[in-house]
Amino acid sequence: MDFLEKLFSKYPQEKTIRWFKQICLAEAVSWFFLFTAMIWIRTDPEDIFAIVYISTIGSIHGLFFTLYLIFIPAIRKIYTWDDEDFVFSLMSAFFPFATIWVDKKLARFDRE
């Protein structure tokens, strides 16, 4: 994890937080489009546009999913999360729209 700390130490905390918030939203939105692609491919599996759409959206969602997981250790350090919050934020990556909840509820300085 040293390489991640070195990477994120180059940037101010405000910039890292802003990137994390954008990634949380982008991951949730890309999941929505991936869900629509899954429905489309199930209803018309022979359509070439459905195949291209699910491949493209799946790749984009995978990018945002990976970026979210990469940013979690840096955000944990910024917000001084305990182990429970950290594990919950990691688990939320696997549930639809849970990254928005992490952004709105966990990623705050004024939490009790």
C-alpha positions as CSV (number, residue, x, y, z in Angstrom):
1,M,0.0,0.0,0.0
2,D,3.0,2.3,0.1
3,F,2.8,3.0,-3.6
4,L,-0.8,4.2,-3.1
5,E,0.2,6.5,-0.3
6,K,3.1,7.9,-2.4
7,L,0.7,8.4,-5.3
8,F,-2.0,10.2,-3.3
9,S,0.5,12.3,-1.2
10,K,1.3,14.3,-4.4
11,Y,-2.2,15.8,-4.4
12,P,-4.0,18.0,-1.8
13,Q,-6.7,16.3,0.2
14,E,-9.4,18.5,-1.3
15,K,-8.5,17.2,-4.8
16,T,-8.5,13.6,-3.7
17,I,-11.9,14.0,-2.0
18,R,-13.3,15.7,-5.1
19,W,-12.1,12.8,-7.3
20,F,-13.5,10.3,-4.9
21,K,-16.9,11.9,-4.9
22,Q,-16.9,12.0,-8.7
23,I,-15.9,8.4,-8.9
24,C,-18.6,7.3,-6.4
25,L,-21.3,9.0,-8.6
26,A,-19.8,7.7,-11.9
27,E,-19.7,4.1,-10.5
28,A,-23.3,4.3,-9.5
29,V,-24.4,5.8,-12.9
30,S,-22.4,3.3,-14.8
31,W,-24.0,0.5,-12.8
32,F,-27.4,1.8,-13.9
33,F,-26.4,1.7,-17.5
34,L,-24.9,-1.7,-17.1
35,F,-28.2,-2.9,-15.7
36,T,-30.0,-1.6,-18.7
37,A,-27.5,-3.3,-20.9
38,M,-28.1,-6.6,-19.1
39,I,-31.8,-6.3,-19.7
40,W,-31.3,-5.4,-23.4
41,I,-28.9,-8.4,-24.0
42,R,-31.4,-10.8,-22.3
43,T,-34.3,-9.5,-24.4
44,D,-32.5,-9.5,-27.8
45,P,-29.2,-11.6,-27.5
46,E,-28.7,-11.6,-31.3
47,D,-28.6,-7.8,-31.7
48,I,-25.1,-6.5,-32.5
49,F,-25.9,-3.2,-30.9
50,A,-26.8,-4.8,-27.6
51,I,-23.5,-6.8,-27.6
52,V,-21.5,-3.6,-28.3
53,Y,-23.4,-1.7,-25.7
54,I,-22.9,-4.2,-22.9
55,S,-19.2,-4.6,-23.8
56,T,-18.6,-0.9,-23.8
57,I,-20.7,-0.1,-20.6
58,G,-19.2,-3.1,-18.9
59,S,-15.7,-1.9,-19.5
60,I,-16.5,1.6,-18.3
61,H,-18.2,0.3,-15.2
62,G,-15.2,-1.9,-14.5
63,L,-12.9,1.1,-14.8
64,F,-14.9,3.1,-12.2
65,F,-15.3,0.1,-10.0
66,T,-11.5,-0.4,-10.0
67,L,-10.9,3.4,-9.4
68,Y,-13.3,3.3,-6.4
69,L,-11.3,0.4,-4.9
70,I,-8.0,2.2,-5.5
71,F,-9.2,5.4,-3.8
72,I,-10.7,3.7,-0.7
73,P,-7.3,3.5,1.2
74,A,-6.5,7.1,0.6
75,I,-10.0,8.2,1.7
76,R,-9.8,6.0,4.8
77,K,-6.7,7.9,5.8
78,I,-8.2,11.3,5.1
79,Y,-11.4,10.7,7.1
80,T,-9.7,8.4,9.7
81,W,-12.2,5.6,9.3
82,D,-11.9,2.6,11.6
83,D,-11.8,-0.9,10.3
84,E,-15.6,-1.3,10.3
85,D,-16.1,1.8,8.1
86,F,-13.3,0.7,5.8
87,V,-14.7,-2.8,5.4
88,F,-18.2,-1.4,4.8
89,S,-17.0,1.0,2.1
90,L,-15.2,-1.9,0.4
91,M,-18.3,-4.1,0.6
92,S,-20.5,-1.3,-0.8
93,A,-18.6,-1.5,-4.1
94,F,-20.4,-4.8,-4.7
95,F,-24.0,-3.4,-4.2
96,P,-25.8,-1.2,-6.6
97,F,-25.8,2.5,-5.7
98,A,-24.1,1.9,-2.4
99,T,-21.2,4.0,-3.4
100,I,-23.4,7.1,-3.3
101,W,-24.4,6.3,0.3
102,V,-20.7,6.0,1.1
103,D,-20.1,9.4,-0.5
104,K,-23.0,11.1,1.4
105,K,-22.8,9.4,4.8
106,L,-19.3,8.0,5.4
107,A,-17.2,10.5,3.6
108,R,-17.7,13.4,5.9
109,F,-15.6,15.2,8.5
110,D,-18.5,16.0,10.8
111,R,-19.6,12.4,11.4
112,E,-20.4,11.4,15.0
